[in-house]
Amino acid sequence: MGNSSAKGEEEGDGKEEDGEDVKIAEREKKEEEEAEEELPLGVDELLESGDPVLDLSYRKFKRLPSRVCQLMHLEKIYACGNSLRTLPGGVAQLKGLRILAVDFNKLEDVPPSVCQLSNLTRLYLGSNRLMDLPAELSNLQNLRCLWIESNYFQCFPRQLYDLPRLRSLQMGDNRLKTLPADMWRMEALRGLWLYGNRFVDFPRAVLHMEGLEILDLDRNKIAEFPSLKRMPALQLFSYDHNPVDSPPNVGEEVLLVGEGAAEAMQEREDKKERQRKAAEVEAEELALAGEEPVIHSILKNSSSTSGRVVVVADEAAVPPGDAAVEEHGLPAREDGGWCPQGPAQCGGAELGYEEEAVEYERELLMWEGEGLEYEGEELEYERGEADYDYEEQGVLDSAATRGGGP
């Protein structure tokens, strides 16, 4: 009798607890519905404006208003700085959406609705609570920019390999210690931000990423850097707040940010200026001696349409070895000279002409007339026009812009 009474009391207590949970859930749902009805000041006007850009940032939303999912004209949604834990499934209907910014929220997973936005080009998920990315993220085949900084990633998400157009990846302030060796598969990647992680050794996987232009490794614990000259496209390397003794060895056109970077770049510019002045002095001496002009021959790109060609200086006027490489963009020969048929340099990066099967022809520049005639203090000479043809604009445009061409 007593046991049965006790059992009844326990069952009664359980029912009361269940009832209390139901009440709490109903109350929360009611609060959400009320919040939906009473949108912050100005939000109604935004939703009815017809503007393809919707900015709901810092409105203290706990969930995105359901009316947003009915705005099929939307192209950009900014909902950062709220308290969102997920997004409604109806967001997947916004097929025209190209930019979605939900950083500075409380997302623990990437909502499934986001992975169905196949036209998305930019996705901002920084400063949330993410530890991994879903495999369905590969549906975002047009994604070009992904920011997932200030989360809890301990391993690099290999799902990103399936995004063929991804150019910008921001993974700063996470917990990465290494990178997978096959990151070279991300051939479209141009900018990689890895600052504020836990790298002790330089992640050598990036050395094989030939298209990478920006690399940021600030605020790690890397004490030694390898030569980065093998990264032909690199334009900016930031290594500040690492325990290194000196700047890393990089290409001539790479901008450095870090301890000793300013001094290293100034020394590099001073060296270029000295070489330029030396070349000017030598040219003046040749002119006064009555020798032929320094221009000796022209490399012609048979597939060029730009009308620009690369002028190659006379071998006698080019210093052998490294100086030739740095001043004229020409590779040194084993005998200390230079090879005018080799690859030129563009922005500090070697252009692989052999890989692109570009054929070059060499034409001598023929001079006509009686030579140099002096009258008074002015130097006069006559010459015939150089005849050369070009067909398409090719990879030499950039080299000519740098000073390699006329």
Residue pairs with C-beta under 8 A, 6 or more apart in sequence:
32 62
32 63
35 62
36 65
36 66
39 47
39 65
40 59
40 60
43 56
43 59
43 65
46 54
46 55
46 56
47 54
47 65
47 67
47 68
47 71
50 73
52 73
52 74
52 75
52 76
52 96
53 74
53 75
53 76
53 78
54 68
54 71
54 74
54 76
54 77
54 78
55 78
56 64
56 65
56 68
56 77
56 78
56 79
56 82
57 78
57 79
57 80
57 81
57 82
57 101
58 80
58 81
58 82
59 82
60 82
60 83
61 79
61 82
61 83
61 84
62 82
62 83
62 84
62 85
63 84
63 85
63 86
63 88
64 79
64 84
64 87
64 88
64 91
66 88
66 90
68 74
68 77
68 88
68 90
68 91
69 88
69 90
69 91
69 93
69 94
70 90
71 94
72 93
72 94
72 95
72 96
73 96
74 94
74 96
74 97
75 96
75 97
75 98
75 99
76 97
76 98
76 99
76 100
77 94
77 97
77 99
77 100
77 101
78 99
78 101
79 101
79 102
79 105
80 101
80 102
80 103
80 104
80 105
80 124
81 103
81 104
81 105
82 104
82 105
83 105
83 106
84 102
84 105
84 106
84 107
85 105
85 106
85 107
85 108
86 107
86 109
86 111
87 102
87 111
87 113
87 114
88 113
89 112
89 113
90 113
91 97
91 111
91 113
91 114
91 117
92 112
92 113
92 116
92 117
94 117
95 117
95 118
95 119
96 119
97 117
97 119
97 120
98 119
98 120
98 121
98 122
99 120
99 121
99 122
99 123
99 124
100 114
100 117
100 120
100 122
100 123
100 124
101 122
101 124
102 124
102 125
102 128
103 124
103 125
103 126
103 127
103 128
103 147
104 126
104 127
104 128
105 127
105 128
106 128
106 129
107 125
107 128
107 129
107 130
108 128
108 129
108 130
108 131
109 130
109 134
110 125
110 130
110 133
110 134
110 137
112 134
112 136
114 120
114 123
115 134
115 136
115 137
115 139
115 140
116 136
116 139
117 140
118 139
118 140
118 141
118 142
119 142
120 140
120 142
120 143
121 142
121 143
121 144
121 145
122 143
122 144
122 145
123 140
123 143
123 145
123 146
123 147
124 147
125 146
125 147
125 148
125 151
126 147
126 148
126 149
126 150
126 151
126 170
127 149
127 150
127 151
128 150
128 151
129 151
129 152
130 148
130 151
130 152
130 153
131 151
131 152
131 153
131 154
132 153
132 155
132 157
133 148
133 157
133 159
133 160
134 159
135 159
137 159
137 160
137 162
137 163
138 159
138 162
138 163
140 163
141 163
141 164
141 165
142 165
143 163
143 165
143 166
144 165
144 166
144 167
144 168
145 166
145 167
145 168
146 160
146 163
146 166
146 168
146 169
146 170
147 168
147 170
148 170
148 171
148 174
149 170
149 171
149 172
149 173
149 174
149 193
150 172
150 173
150 174
151 173
151 174
152 174
152 175
153 171
153 174
153 175
153 176
154 174
154 175
154 176
154 177
155 176
156 171
156 176
156 178
156 179
156 180
156 183
158 180
160 166
160 169
160 186
161 182
161 185
161 186
164 188
165 188
166 186
166 188
166 189
167 188
167 189
167 190
167 191
168 189
168 190
168 191
169 186
169 189
169 191
169 192
169 193
170 191
170 193
171 192
171 193
171 194
171 197
172 193
172 194
172 195
172 196
172 197
172 216
172 218
173 195
173 196
173 197
174 196
174 197
175 197
175 198
176 194
176 197
176 198
176 199
177 197
177 198
177 199
177 200
178 199
178 201
178 203
179 203
179 205
179 206
180 205
181 205
182 205
183 205
183 206
183 208
183 209
184 205
184 208
184 209
184 210
186 209
187 211
188 211
189 209
189 211
189 212
190 211
190 212
190 213
190 214
190 233
191 212
191 213
191 214
192 206
192 209
192 212
192 214
192 215
192 216
193 214
193 216
194 203
194 215
194 216
194 217
194 220
195 216
195 217
195 218
195 219
195 220
195 238
196 218
196 219
196 220
197 220
198 220
198 221
199 217
199 220
199 221
199 222
200 220
200 221
200 222
200 223
201 222
202 217
202 222
202 224
202 225
202 226
204 226
206 212
206 215
206 231
207 226
207 228
207 230
207 231
209 231
210 231
210 232
210 233
211 233
212 231
212 233
212 234
213 233
213 234
213 235
213 236
214 234
214 235
214 236
215 231
215 234
215 236
215 237
215 238
216 237
216 238
217 237
217 238
217 239
217 242
218 238
218 239
218 240
218 241
218 242
218 257
218 258
219 240
219 241
219 242
220 241
220 242
221 242
221 243
222 239
222 242
222 243
222 244
223 242
223 243
223 244
224 244
225 239
225 244
225 248
225 249
226 248
227 248
227 249
227 250
228 234
228 237
228 248
228 249
228 250
228 251
228 254
229 249
229 250
229 251
231 251
232 251
232 348
232 349
232 350
233 349
234 250
234 251
234 254
234 348
234 349
235 253
235 254
235 255
235 347
235 348
236 254
236 255
236 257
237 248
237 250
237 254
237 255
237 256
237 257
238 256
238 257
238 258
239 247
239 248
239 256
239 257
239 258
239 259
240 257
240 258
240 259
241 258
242 258
242 259
244 258
244 259
246 260
246 264
247 256
247 258
247 259
247 260
247 261
247 264
248 256
250 256
250 348
251 348
251 349
252 268
252 272
252 326
252 345
252 348
253 347
253 348
253 349
254 348
255 265
256 264
256 265
271 326
272 326
272 327
275 323
275 326
275 327
276 327
279 317
279 327
282 317
283 294
283 317
286 293
286 294
286 317
287 293
287 379
290 372
292 367
294 313
294 314
294 317
295 311
295 313
295 314
295 365
296 312
296 313
296 314
296 315
296 365
297 312
297 340
297 362
297 363
297 364
297 365
298 309
298 310
298 311
298 312
298 362
298 363
298 365
298 386
298 388
299 309
299 310
299 312
299 340
299 341
299 360
299 361
299 362
300 309
300 360
300 361
300 362
300 363
300 388
300 389
300 390
301 309
301 310
301 358
301 360
301 390
301 392
301 394
301 395
301 396
302 358
302 359
302 360
302 361
302 390
302 391
303 358
303 359
303 391
303 392
303 394
304 390
304 391
304 392
304 393
304 394
304 396
305 390
305 391
305 392
305 393
305 394
306 390
306 392
306 393
306 394
306 396
306 397
306 400
307 390
308 390
308 393
308 396
308 397
308 400
308 405
308 406
309 388
309 390
309 396
309 400
309 405
309 406
310 344
310 396
310 399
310 400
310 404
310 405
311 404
311 405
311 406
312 328
312 330
312 340
313 328
315 337
315 338
315 340
318 324
318 327
318 328
318 330
318 338
319 327
320 332
320 336
320 337
320 338
321 332
321 336
322 332
324 330
324 332
324 337
324 338
325 331
325 332
325 338
325 345
328 338
328 404
329 344
329 345
329 346
329 399
329 402
329 404
330 338
330 339
330 340
330 342
330 344
331 338
331 339
331 342
331 343
332 338
332 339
333 339
340 362
341 360
341 362
343 350
343 351
343 352
343 353
343 354
344 351
344 396
344 399
344 404
345 351
345 399
345 404
346 395
346 398
346 399
346 402
347 398
347 402
351 395
351 399
353 360
353 395
356 395
358 394
358 395
363 386
363 388
365 386
366 384
366 386
367 383
367 384
368 382
368 383
368 384
369 381
369 382
369 383
369 384
370 382
371 381
372 379
372 380
372 381
373 380
373 381
374 380
396 404
396 405
399 405
400 406
